Amino acid sequence: MEQRRTALVTGASRGIGRAIALRLAKDGCNVAVIYAGNEQAAKDTCAEIEALGVSSLCIRCDVSDSMQCAQAVAQTVEAFGGIDILVNNAGIYPHHDLLTVGEAEWDDMHQSNLRGAFFCAQAAANQMIRQGTGGAIVNILSINAFRPMADGLVYGSSKAGLEMVTRCMAFELG
């Protein structure tokens, strides 16, 4: 019997991340649902995944913390035997303009949208290399990485940074 592929999806308790997690489950993947705060929403997503005939795992993780990212990957590997797909979807999107954005808002946005994706990818890539079976890392960007918008300076810069991280990772790992 062929072993199921395993996906880890950050920000999977709602929105785009939830839709991605459910689609991967429909495609036959076991899914680790990574969430920041809404445990009930994560449990609901896991229940929907399991109703599709695959396994799920809810993991609370602050993706801006590199140790928690590494622990989330380790928990996924422990539960499912490996990791084949990482989808970095977690992020925040508050609106801040150039003249009033504060240091804390700048840091929060970049920690969640850029730092978190980097450290999750680093942990997953190391695991995928150890497995020797390859894998896929998908970083969710935004049109705002390429096109400016009003009150989108901080968000756009975090997503533009993630676009370059993605290109560099592809160059190094591909």
ZALOVO-594820 format. One record per atom (N, C-alpha, C): x, y, z; residue in one letter; atom name; residue number from 0. Coordinates in pm, 1 decimal. Layout:
(pt (X,Y,Z),a,CA,NUM) ...
END
This chain:
(pt (83.8,-118.8,0.0),m,N,0) (pt (0.0,0.0,0.0),m,CA,0) (pt (88.0,124.7,0.0),m,C,0) (pt (57.4,219.4,-84.8),e,N,1) (pt (133.6,342.2,-94.3),e,CA,1) (pt (104.8,431.8,25.0),e,C,1) (pt (212.5,487.0,82.2),q,N,2) (pt (195.5,577.5,196.0),q,CA,2) (pt (142.7,712.6,145.8),q,C,2) (pt (51.5,768.8,220.3),r,N,3) (pt (-4.1,899.6,184.8),r,CA,3) (pt (103.3,1006.5,197.5),r,C,3) (pt (91.8,1107.3,112.2),r,N,4) (pt (177.1,1224.4,127.6),r,CA,4) (pt (125.8,1305.7,245.8),r,C,4) (pt (215.2,1384.9,301.8),t,N,5) (pt (180.8,1468.0,416.3),t,CA,5) (pt (206.6,1613.6,383.4),t,C,5) (pt (108.1,1696.8,414.8),a,N,6) (pt (120.1,1841.0,394.9),a,CA,6) (pt (108.5,1912.2,528.2),a,C,6) (pt (184.4,2017.7,542.8),l,N,7) (pt (174.4,2107.0,657.1),l,CA,7) (pt (132.8,2242.3,600.1),l,C,7) (pt (22.8,2297.9,649.7),v,N,8) (pt (-30.3,2424.5,598.4),v,CA,8) (pt (-39.5,2522.9,714.2),v,C,8) (pt (32.3,2634.4,703.3),t,N,9) (pt (24.2,2737.1,807.2),t,CA,9) (pt (-95.7,2826.6,779.6),t,C,9) (pt (-152.9,2878.6,886.4),g,N,10) (pt (-272.0,2962.3,871.2),g,CA,10) (pt (-388.8,2883.7,814.5),g,C,10) (pt (-399.7,2757.8,855.3),a,N,11) (pt (-496.6,2666.1,793.1),a,CA,11) (pt (-630.6,2658.9,863.6),a,C,11) (pt (-651.4,2737.7,966.5),s,N,12) (pt (-778.5,2727.2,1038.7),s,CA,12) (pt (-890.8,2805.7,972.2),s,C,12) (pt (-855.8,2894.4,878.7),r,N,13) (pt (-960.3,2974.0,813.5),r,CA,13) (pt (-910.8,3028.2,679.6),r,C,13) (pt (-1001.1,3082.5,602.6),g,N,14) (pt (-967.9,3152.8,479.7),g,CA,14) (pt (-898.0,3068.0,374.9),g,C,14) (pt (-801.1,3129.3,309.8),i,N,15) (pt (-727.5,3063.0,201.9),i,CA,15) (pt (-655.6,2938.9,253.2),i,C,15) (pt (-594.0,2947.9,370.6),g,N,16) (pt (-521.9,2833.5,426.6),g,CA,16) (pt (-612.9,2714.5,449.6),g,C,16) (pt (-731.8,2740.0,499.6),r,N,17) (pt (-830.1,2633.4,521.7),r,CA,17) (pt (-867.7,2569.5,388.5),r,C,17) (pt (-892.8,2651.6,287.7),a,N,18) (pt (-928.8,2599.3,155.8),a,CA,18) (pt (-815.2,2514.7,97.3),a,C,18) (pt (-692.8,2558.3,116.0),i,N,19) (pt (-577.2,2481.9,67.8),i,CA,19) (pt (-567.6,2348.9,141.9),i,C,19) (pt (-583.2,2352.3,272.9),a,N,20) (pt (-575.7,2229.6,353.0),a,CA,20) (pt (-682.4,2129.2,309.7),a,C,20) (pt (-803.4,2178.5,287.8),l,N,21) (pt (-911.7,2089.3,244.8),l,CA,21) (pt (-885.4,2033.6,105.3),l,C,21) (pt (-831.1,2114.7,17.3),r,N,22) (pt (-800.7,2065.8,-118.0),r,CA,22) (pt (-692.8,1958.2,-114.4),r,C,22) (pt (-590.6,1979.2,-33.4),l,N,23) (pt (-485.3,1878.4,-20.7),l,CA,23) (pt (-542.6,1748.9,36.8),l,C,23) (pt (-633.8,1760.6,131.6),a,N,24) (pt (-698.7,1641.9,187.1),a,CA,24) (pt (-781.2,1571.4,80.5),a,C,24) (pt (-854.3,1646.4,-1.1),k,N,25) (pt (-931.5,1585.5,-110.6),k,CA,25) (pt (-840.9,1513.0,-208.7),k,C,25) (pt (-717.6,1563.0,-221.1),d,N,26) (pt (-619.9,1499.8,-309.2),d,CA,26) (pt (-548.7,1382.1,-242.2),d,C,26) (pt (-589.2,1349.3,-118.7),g,N,27) (pt (-537.2,1231.3,-51.2),g,CA,27) (pt (-424.2,1253.2,46.4),g,C,27) (pt (-391.5,1378.1,78.0),c,N,28) (pt (-282.8,1406.7,172.1),c,CA,28) (pt (-333.7,1408.5,316.3),c,C,28) (pt (-252.5,1356.6,406.9),n,N,29) (pt (-271.1,1385.2,548.2),n,CA,29) (pt (-228.6,1530.6,566.7),n,C,29) (pt (-294.7,1602.5,656.6),v,N,30) (pt (-267.6,1746.0,668.3),v,CA,30) (pt (-246.7,1787.0,813.4),v,C,30) (pt (-134.6,1856.0,836.9),a,N,31) (pt (-111.2,1922.9,964.7),a,CA,31) (pt (-164.2,2064.3,951.5),a,C,31) (pt (-260.6,2098.0,1034.6),v,N,32) (pt (-325.7,2228.6,1033.6),v,CA,32) (pt (-256.3,2316.2,1137.3),v,C,32) (pt (-182.4,2415.2,1087.1),i,N,33) (pt (-110.1,2505.2,1176.1),i,CA,33) (pt (-195.2,2629.9,1196.7),i,C,33) (pt (-213.7,2667.5,1322.8),y,N,34) (pt (-296.6,2783.4,1354.4),y,CA,34) (pt (-230.3,2864.6,1463.8),y,C,34) (pt (-267.9,2991.8,1471.9),a,N,35) (pt (-208.3,3080.6,1571.7),a,CA,35) (pt (-293.8,3094.1,1696.5),a,C,35) (pt (-424.9,3108.0,1679.8),g,N,36) (pt (-504.0,3138.4,1797.9),g,CA,36) (pt (-640.8,3075.5,1807.8),g,C,36) (pt (-707.5,3051.6,1696.2),n,N,37) (pt (-844.6,3004.0,1701.6),n,CA,37) (pt (-847.4,2850.3,1699.4),n,C,37) (pt (-834.9,2792.1,1817.4),e,N,38) (pt (-828.2,2646.8,1829.3),e,CA,38) (pt (-954.5,2578.8,1776.3),e,C,38) (pt (-1070.8,2636.1,1803.6),q,N,39) (pt (-1194.6,2572.8,1757.1),q,CA,39) (pt (-1201.9,2570.3,1605.1),q,C,39) (pt (-1162.5,2679.3,1540.7),a,N,40) (pt (-1161.8,2681.7,1394.1),a,CA,40) (pt (-1065.0,2577.5,1339.2),a,C,40) (pt (-950.5,2561.3,1404.0),a,N,41) (pt (-853.9,2459.8,1361.0),a,CA,41) (pt (-912.2,2319.6,1378.7),a,C,41) (pt (-977.9,2295.5,1491.4),k,N,42) (pt (-1040.2,2165.0,1514.4),k,CA,42) (pt (-1150.2,2137.5,1411.8),k,C,42) (pt (-1225.7,2240.2,1377.3),d,N,43) (pt (-1330.5,2224.5,1275.8),d,CA,43) (pt (-1269.3,2188.4,1140.4),d,C,43) (pt (-1159.5,2253.8,1105.3),t,N,44) (pt (-1090.2,2222.0,980.1),t,CA,44) (pt (-1038.8,2078.7,983.3),t,C,44) (pt (-981.5,2038.0,1095.3),c,N,45) (pt (-932.0,1900.0,1108.1),c,CA,45) (pt (-1046.9,1800.0,1094.6),c,C,45) (pt (-1160.0,1830.1,1152.6),a,N,46) (pt (-1275.1,1739.8,1141.2),a,CA,46) (pt (-1319.6,1727.1,995.5),a,C,46) (pt (-1319.7,1836.6,922.5),e,N,47) (pt (-1355.9,1831.4,780.2),e,CA,47) (pt (-1254.4,1750.4,700.5),e,C,47) (pt (-1128.8,1765.1,734.4),i,N,48) (pt (-1023.1,1688.2,667.0),i,CA,48) (pt (-1044.1,1539.3,691.9),i,C,48) (pt (-1067.7,1502.2,815.8),e,N,49) (pt (-1085.0,1361.1,849.5),e,CA,49) (pt (-1211.2,1302.9,787.2),e,C,49) (pt (-1312.8,1384.9,767.9),a,N,50) (pt (-1434.8,1339.2,700.0),a,CA,50) (pt (-1406.1,1301.7,554.6),a,C,50) (pt (-1294.5,1349.1,502.8),l,N,51) (pt (-1254.5,1315.8,365.1),l,CA,51) (pt (-1172.8,1186.3,357.9),l,C,51) (pt (-1153.4,1121.5,472.9),g,N,52) (pt (-1087.0,991.6,474.3),g,CA,52) (pt (-936.1,995.3,491.6),g,C,52) (pt (-882.2,1109.4,531.7),v,N,53) (pt (-739.3,1119.2,559.0),v,CA,53) (pt (-720.5,1166.6,702.5),v,C,53) (pt (-597.3,1166.8,748.2),s,N,54) (pt (-569.0,1208.0,885.9),s,CA,54) (pt (-529.4,1353.6,892.8),s,C,54) (pt (-549.3,1411.5,1011.3),s,N,55) (pt (-511.8,1551.0,1033.3),s,CA,55) (pt (-448.4,1565.3,1170.4),s,C,55) (pt (-386.3,1678.1,1189.4),l,N,56) (pt (-322.3,1709.8,1316.3),l,CA,56) (pt (-331.1,1860.3,1334.8),l,C,56) (pt (-382.1,1905.4,1448.7),c,N,57) (pt (-387.7,2048.5,1480.4),c,CA,57) (pt (-264.1,2085.0,1561.7),c,C,57) (pt (-193.8,2188.3,1517.2),i,N,58) (pt (-74.8,2233.2,1588.8),i,CA,58) (pt (-82.5,2384.6,1604.9),i,C,58) (pt (-81.2,2428.0,1729.3),r,N,59) (pt (-74.6,2572.4,1755.7),r,CA,59) (pt (70.4,2615.2,1740.0),r,C,59) (pt (92.9,2722.5,1663.8),c,N,60) (pt (229.6,2764.8,1635.7),c,CA,60) (pt (233.1,2913.5,1605.4),c,C,60) (pt (320.4,2984.3,1671.3),d,N,61) (pt (351.4,3123.0,1637.1),d,CA,61) (pt (463.9,3114.9,1534.4),d,C,61) (pt (430.5,3134.0,1407.5),v,N,62) (pt (530.5,3112.9,1301.7),v,CA,62) (pt (645.5,3212.8,1308.5),v,C,62) (pt (631.7,3321.0,1383.4),s,N,63) (pt (742.9,3414.6,1396.0),s,CA,63) (pt (851.1,3362.6,1490.5),s,C,63) (pt (824.4,3250.9,1556.3),d,N,64) (pt (919.2,3188.9,1649.1),d,CA,64) (pt (983.8,3068.7,1580.2),d,C,64) (pt (1111.9,3078.2,1549.8),s,N,65) (pt (1180.0,2971.8,1474.5),s,CA,65) (pt (1173.4,2836.7,1545.3),s,C,65) (pt (1179.4,2836.6,1676.9),m,N,66) (pt (1172.6,2710.0,1750.9),m,CA,66) (pt (1035.1,2645.8,1736.6),m,C,66) (pt (929.4,2726.5,1741.0),q,N,67) (pt (795.2,2671.3,1723.3),q,CA,67) (pt (776.5,2617.4,1581.5),q,C,67) (pt (837.5,2681.8,1482.6),c,N,68) (pt (831.7,2630.0,1344.9),c,CA,68) (pt (898.1,2493.5,1337.6),c,C,68) (pt (1016.2,2481.6,1395.7),a,N,69) (pt (1087.5,2354.3,1395.6),a,CA,69) (pt (1007.2,2248.0,1470.8),a,C,69) (pt (944.5,2285.6,1580.7),q,N,70) (pt (862.6,2191.2,1656.8),q,CA,70) (pt (740.2,2146.8,1578.0),q,C,70) (pt (678.4,2237.8,1503.0),a,N,71) (pt (561.7,2201.9,1421.9),a,CA,71) (pt (600.5,2100.2,1315.0),a,C,71) (pt (715.0,2120.2,1251.6),v,N,72) (pt (762.7,2022.9,1153.0),v,CA,72) (pt (791.5,1889.9,1221.8),v,C,72) (pt (857.1,1893.0,1336.9),a,N,73) (pt (888.4,1769.2,1410.1),a,CA,73) (pt (760.9,1694.7,1451.8),a,C,73) (pt (659.9,1767.7,1498.7),q,N,74) (pt (533.7,1703.8,1536.4),q,CA,74) (pt (466.5,1640.3,1415.0),q,C,74) (pt (472.9,1707.1,1301.9),t,N,75) (pt (414.6,1654.0,1179.5),t,CA,75) (pt (485.8,1525.4,1139.1),t,C,75) (pt (617.9,1526.4,1144.8),v,N,76) (pt (697.3,1407.9,1109.6),v,CA,76) (pt (668.0,1294.2,1206.8),v,C,76) (pt (658.1,1326.2,1334.2),e,N,77) (pt (629.0,1223.5,1434.4),e,CA,77) (pt (492.1,1159.9,1409.4),e,C,77) (pt (394.6,1241.1,1374.1),a,N,78) (pt (258.3,1190.6,1353.5),a,CA,78) (pt (242.8,1113.8,1223.1),a,C,78) (pt (310.4,1159.6,1116.4),f,N,79) (pt (284.5,1103.9,983.8),f,CA,79) (pt (405.5,1037.4,918.4),f,C,79) (pt (520.8,1044.5,982.0),g,N,80) (pt (638.7,977.6,927.2),g,CA,80) (pt (722.0,1060.2,831.2),g,C,80) (pt (679.6,1180.5,801.0),g,N,81) (pt (755.6,1265.9,711.3),g,CA,81) (pt (674.1,1388.0,673.7),g,C,81) (pt (730.1,1467.1,584.3),i,N,82) (pt (659.5,1583.6,531.4),i,CA,82) (pt (696.1,1596.1,383.6),i,C,82) (pt (594.8,1611.9,301.3),d,N,83) (pt (614.1,1620.1,157.0),d,CA,83) (pt (581.2,1757.7,100.5),d,C,83) (pt (492.9,1829.6,167.1),i,N,84) (pt (445.6,1958.1,116.4),i,CA,84) (pt (436.4,2055.6,233.7),i,C,84) (pt (490.9,2173.9,213.7),l,N,85) (pt (470.4,2283.6,307.8),l,CA,85) (pt (402.9,2396.4,231.2),l,C,85) (pt (293.8,2446.3,285.6),v,N,86) (pt (230.4,2565.8,229.9),v,CA,86) (pt (238.3,2674.8,336.2),v,C,86) (pt (320.3,2775.1,308.7),n,N,87) (pt (333.7,2890.9,396.9),n,CA,87) (pt (225.8,2991.1,360.3),n,C,87) (pt (117.0,2985.7,433.2),n,N,88) (pt (3.7,3072.6,407.3),n,CA,88) (pt (-18.9,3173.7,519.6),n,C,88) (pt (27.3,3144.7,639.7),a,N,89) (pt (0.6,3231.9,754.8),a,CA,89) (pt (50.0,3373.0,727.5),a,C,89) (pt (-28.3,3468.9,768.9),g,N,90) (pt (12.2,3607.1,753.6),g,CA,90) (pt (-91.2,3700.2,811.9),g,C,90) (pt (-50.6,3823.5,829.5),i,N,91) (pt (-141.8,3925.2,878.5),i,CA,91) (pt (-147.0,4038.8,776.6),i,C,91) (pt (-255.4,4114.2,778.9),y,N,92) (pt (-278.8,4214.6,675.8),y,CA,92) (pt (-344.1,4340.3,730.8),y,C,92) (pt (-289.1,4398.4,836.8),p,N,93) (pt (-343.1,4526.7,879.8),p,CA,93) (pt (-294.8,4637.6,786.3),p,C,93) (pt (-374.3,4740.3,771.2),h,N,94) (pt (-338.4,4852.2,684.1),h,CA,94) (pt (-262.4,4957.5,764.5),h,C,94) (pt (-148.5,4998.1,712.6),h,N,95) (pt (-68.8,5103.4,776.0),h,CA,95) (pt (-14.6,5194.9,667.4),h,C,95) (pt (-19.8,5324.5,693.1),d,N,96) (pt (34.6,5416.3,594.2),d,CA,96) (pt (174.6,5461.6,634.4),d,C,96) (pt (245.2,5515.3,539.4),l,N,97) (pt (382.8,5558.3,556.0),l,CA,97) (pt (402.3,5653.0,673.7),l,C,97) (pt (311.7,5746.8,691.7),l,N,98) (pt (332.5,5853.8,789.3),l,CA,98) (pt (299.0,5814.8,932.8),l,C,98) (pt (222.3,5708.4,951.3),t,N,99) (pt (181.2,5675.9,1088.1),t,CA,99) (pt (221.4,5536.4,1135.1),t,C,99) (pt (273.8,5451.5,1045.2),v,N,100) (pt (309.8,5316.8,1088.7),v,CA,100) (pt (417.0,5323.9,1197.5),v,C,100) (pt (400.2,5241.8,1298.7),g,N,101) (pt (496.4,5238.3,1408.1),g,CA,101) (pt (589.0,5118.6,1396.7),g,C,101) (pt (688.5,5122.3,1478.6),e,N,102) (pt (788.3,5015.6,1479.5),e,CA,102) (pt (725.5,4879.6,1511.2),e,C,102) (pt (634.4,4876.3,1605.7),a,N,103) (pt (570.7,4749.6,1643.8),a,CA,103) (pt (489.5,4691.5,1528.7),a,C,103) (pt (415.7,4777.0,1456.5),e,N,104) (pt (335.8,4728.9,1343.1),e,CA,104) (pt (426.5,4675.9,1231.6),e,C,104) (pt (533.0,4748.3,1203.9),w,N,105) (pt (630.6,4704.0,1103.2),w,CA,105) (pt (686.2,4566.7,1142.0),w,C,105) (pt (730.6,4554.8,1266.5),d,N,106) (pt (790.8,4429.1,1311.7),d,CA,106) (pt (690.6,4314.3,1309.2),d,C,106) (pt (568.1,4336.0,1357.8),d,N,107) (pt (466.9,4230.2,1359.6),d,CA,107) (pt (440.7,4176.5,1218.7),d,C,107) (pt (424.0,4266.7,1123.0),m,N,108) (pt (393.7,4226.0,986.2),m,CA,108) (pt (508.8,4144.9,926.3),m,C,108) (pt (630.5,4192.2,941.7),h,N,109) (pt (744.2,4121.4,882.8),h,CA,109) (pt (774.2,3991.0,957.4),h,C,109) (pt (750.6,3990.2,1086.1),q,N,110) (pt (772.1,3865.5,1162.2),q,CA,110) (pt (676.0,3757.0,1116.3),q,C,110) (pt (550.7,3792.1,1098.7),s,N,111) (pt (450.6,3693.7,1058.2),s,CA,111) (pt (464.4,3656.7,911.2),s,C,111) (pt (469.3,3755.3,824.2),n,N,112) (pt (460.8,3730.0,681.1),n,CA,112) (pt (591.8,3686.1,617.2),n,C,112) (pt (704.1,3728.3,671.8),l,N,113) (pt (833.3,3698.4,609.7),l,CA,113) (pt (916.9,3603.3,695.1),l,C,113) (pt (942.8,3641.5,817.3),r,N,114) (pt (1024.5,3558.4,906.2),r,CA,114) (pt (959.6,3421.3,927.5),r,C,114) (pt (829.3,3419.5,952.2),g,N,115) (pt (760.0,3293.1,976.4),g,CA,115) (pt (769.7,3198.6,858.8),g,C,115) (pt (747.4,3249.7,738.1),a,N,116) (pt (757.2,3164.9,618.9),a,CA,116) (pt (898.9,3112.8,601.5),a,C,116) (pt (997.2,3197.8,625.8),f,N,117) (pt (1136.6,3154.3,611.8),f,CA,117) (pt (1168.4,3039.9,707.5),f,C,117) (pt (1135.8,3056.5,835.8),f,N,118) (pt (1173.7,2953.5,933.1),f,CA,118) (pt (1093.7,2824.4,916.9),f,C,118) (pt (968.2,2833.9,875.3),c,N,119) (pt (893.2,2711.5,845.2),c,CA,119) (pt (955.6,2640.2,725.3),c,C,119) (pt (992.8,2717.2,623.0),a,N,120) (pt (1054.7,2658.2,503.5),a,CA,120) (pt (1189.6,2596.6,537.1),a,C,120) (pt (1266.8,2662.5,618.9),q,N,121) (pt (1397.9,2609.8,656.1),q,CA,121) (pt (1383.4,2475.1,727.6),q,C,121) (pt (1292.7,2468.5,823.7),a,N,122) (pt (1271.9,2343.6,897.4),a,CA,122) (pt (1219.1,2233.8,805.3),a,C,122) (pt (1124.0,2267.6,720.3),a,N,123) (pt (1067.4,2167.9,629.0),a,CA,123) (pt (1170.2,2121.4,526.8),a,C,123) (pt (1248.0,2214.7,472.2),a,N,124) (pt (1349.0,2178.6,372.0),a,CA,124) (pt (1452.9,2084.8,431.4),a,C,124) (pt (1496.4,2113.1,553.0),n,N,125) (pt (1593.3,2022.9,618.0),n,CA,125) (pt (1535.3,1882.8,633.8),n,C,125) (pt (1408.5,1874.2,671.8),q,N,126) (pt (1343.6,1743.4,686.0),q,CA,126) (pt (1330.7,1674.5,550.9),q,C,126) (pt (1289.1,1746.3,449.0),m,N,127) (pt (1272.9,1688.2,315.3),m,CA,127) (pt (1406.2,1635.2,262.4),m,C,127) (pt (1513.6,1707.6,287.9),i,N,128) (pt (1646.8,1662.0,245.1),i,CA,128) (pt (1685.3,1535.4,320.3),i,C,128) (pt (1660.3,1531.8,451.5),r,N,129) (pt (1689.6,1410.5,529.8),r,CA,129) (pt (1611.6,1290.8,477.7),r,C,129) (pt (1486.8,1313.2,438.0),q,N,130) (pt (1403.0,1204.6,385.7),q,CA,130) (pt (1454.9,1152.3,252.6),q,C,130) (pt (1513.8,1240.5,173.4),g,N,131) (pt (1566.3,1201.4,43.8),g,CA,131) (pt (1460.9,1174.3,-61.6),g,C,131) (pt (1339.1,1221.8,-39.3),t,N,132) (pt (1229.8,1195.1,-133.9),t,CA,132) (pt (1179.8,1320.7,-203.3),t,C,132) (pt (1247.8,1432.1,-182.0),g,N,133) (pt (1202.6,1557.2,-240.7),g,CA,133) (pt (1084.6,1613.8,-164.6),g,C,133) (pt (1022.6,1710.9,-224.9),g,N,134) (pt (908.1,1774.1,-162.2),g,CA,134) (pt (877.5,1904.3,-230.7),g,C,134) (pt (777.6,1973.8,-179.7),a,N,135) (pt (735.9,2101.3,-236.9),a,CA,135) (pt (713.4,2201.8,-125.2),a,C,135) (pt (764.3,2321.5,-146.2),i,N,136) (pt (740.6,2432.6,-54.6),i,CA,136) (pt (672.3,2542.0,-135.6),i,C,136) (pt (554.2,2581.3,-88.2),v,N,137) (pt (475.5,2683.8,-156.4),v,CA,137) (pt (460.7,2801.4,-60.8),v,C,137) (pt (504.7,2918.0,-104.8),n,N,138) (pt (488.9,3040.3,-26.6),n,CA,138) (pt (378.3,3123.1,-89.8),n,C,138) (pt (277.4,3156.2,-11.5),i,N,139) (pt (165.6,3234.4,-62.8),i,CA,139) (pt (203.8,3382.6,-61.7),i,C,139) (pt (204.5,3440.5,-179.3),l,N,140) (pt (236.8,3582.5,-194.5),l,CA,140) (pt (108.0,3662.1,-211.1),l,C,140) (pt (121.5,3778.8,-265.3),s,N,141) (pt (9.0,3867.5,-291.4),s,CA,141) (pt (46.0,3954.9,-410.0),s,C,141) (pt (-50.3,3998.5,-483.4),i,N,142) (pt (-25.3,4094.3,-590.6),i,CA,142) (pt (44.4,4217.9,-534.9),i,C,142) (pt (25.5,4243.0,-405.2),n,N,143) (pt (87.1,4359.5,-342.3),n,CA,143) (pt (237.4,4346.0,-325.3),n,C,143) (pt (292.4,4229.4,-355.7),a,N,144) (pt (437.5,4215.4,-360.0),a,CA,144) (pt (493.6,4285.5,-482.7),a,C,144) (pt (409.3,4308.1,-582.2),f,N,145) (pt (453.2,4362.9,-710.3),f,CA,145) (pt (387.0,4495.6,-745.9),f,C,145) (pt (273.3,4525.2,-682.1),r,N,146) (pt (197.2,4645.0,-716.0),r,CA,146) (pt (165.7,4722.2,-588.2),r,C,146) (pt (207.0,4847.4,-580.7),p,N,147) (pt (179.2,4925.2,-459.3),p,CA,147) (pt (30.3,4955.9,-444.0),p,C,147) (pt (-9.0,4978.2,-320.3),m,N,148) (pt (-146.8,5015.9,-292.3),m,CA,148) (pt (-147.7,5111.9,-174.8),m,C,148) (pt (-254.4,5187.4,-162.2),a,N,149) (pt (-268.2,5279.8,-50.2),a,CA,149) (pt (-269.4,5201.6,80.9),a,C,149) (pt (-198.7,5250.2,177.4),d,N,150) (pt (-190.0,5188.0,310.4),d,CA,150) (pt (-133.1,5046.7,305.8),d,C,150) (pt (-58.2,5013.1,202.0),g,N,151) (pt (-5.8,4877.3,187.8),g,CA,151) (pt (145.2,4868.3,190.2),g,C,151) (pt (211.9,4972.4,235.1),l,N,152) (pt (357.6,4974.3,235.3),l,CA,152) (pt (417.3,4858.5,314.9),l,C,152) (pt (372.2,4840.8,436.1),v,N,153) (pt (431.6,4739.0,523.3),v,CA,153) (pt (395.9,4599.0,472.7),v,C,153) (pt (270.1,4576.9,441.2),y,N,154) (pt (227.2,4447.1,389.3),y,CA,154) (pt (299.0,4415.4,258.8),y,C,154) (pt (298.7,4510.6,166.4),g,N,155) (pt (362.2,4488.5,36.7),g,CA,155) (pt (510.3,4458.7,49.0),g,C,155) (pt (578.6,4528.3,138.2),s,N,156) (pt (722.3,4502.6,154.2),s,CA,156) (pt (748.0,4365.3,214.8),s,C,156) (pt (659.6,4320.7,304.1),s,N,157) (pt (678.9,4186.6,361.5),s,CA,157) (pt (656.9,4079.2,255.6),s,C,157) (pt (558.7,4099.0,168.2),k,N,158) (pt (531.2,4001.0,62.4),k,CA,158) (pt (636.3,4008.3,-48.7),k,C,158) (pt (688.9,4127.8,-77.7),a,N,159) (pt (797.6,4139.5,-175.3),a,CA,159) (pt (922.1,4069.4,-122.8),a,C,159) (pt (948.9,4082.6,5.5),g,N,160) (pt (1061.1,4010.6,65.6),g,CA,160) (pt (1042.1,3860.6,54.3),g,C,160) (pt (918.6,3814.4,76.4),l,N,161) (pt (889.5,3671.3,65.0),l,CA,161) (pt (906.8,3622.7,-78.5),l,C,161) (pt (876.1,3709.3,-174.4),e,N,162) (pt (896.3,3672.3,-314.6),e,CA,162) (pt (1044.3,3645.6,-341.5),e,C,162) (pt (1133.1,3728.5,-288.1),m,N,163) (pt (1277.1,3707.0,-307.2),m,CA,163) (pt (1325.1,3584.8,-230.2),m,C,163) (pt (1273.8,3564.1,-109.6),v,N,164) (pt (1307.8,3443.1,-34.3),v,CA,164) (pt (1270.0,3319.2,-116.5),v,C,164) (pt (1153.5,3322.8,-176.8),t,N,165) (pt (1106.3,3210.7,-258.2),t,CA,165) (pt (1200.3,3186.2,-375.9),t,C,165) (pt (1239.7,3291.5,-445.0),r,N,166) (pt (1331.2,3276.9,-558.8),r,CA,166) (pt (1466.0,3219.7,-514.7),r,C,166) (pt (1518.3,3270.0,-403.8),c,N,167) (pt (1647.6,3221.6,-354.3),c,CA,167) (pt (1638.5,3076.0,-308.1),c,C,167) (pt (1528.1,3040.2,-243.0),m,N,168) (pt (1509.8,2901.4,-200.6),m,CA,168) (pt (1503.7,2809.8,-322.2),m,C,168) (pt (1433.4,2851.1,-426.3),a,N,169) (pt (1423.6,2770.7,-547.7),a,CA,169) (pt (1560.8,2752.6,-610.2),a,C,169) (pt (1639.8,2857.5,-609.9),f,N,170) (pt (1774.9,2852.1,-665.0),f,CA,170) (pt (1861.0,2755.7,-584.9),f,C,170) (pt (1855.7,2765.1,-451.1),e,N,171) (pt (1937.9,2679.5,-366.0),e,CA,171) (pt (1891.6,2534.1,-364.3),e,C,171) (pt (1760.9,2513.0,-358.7),l,N,172) (pt (1708.7,2377.5,-340.4),l,CA,172) (pt (1676.6,2306.4,-471.6),l,C,172) (pt (1650.2,2384.9,-577.6),g,N,173) (pt (1609.3,2326.0,-705.5),g,CA,173) (pt (1724.6,2272.3,-778.7),g,C,173) 
END
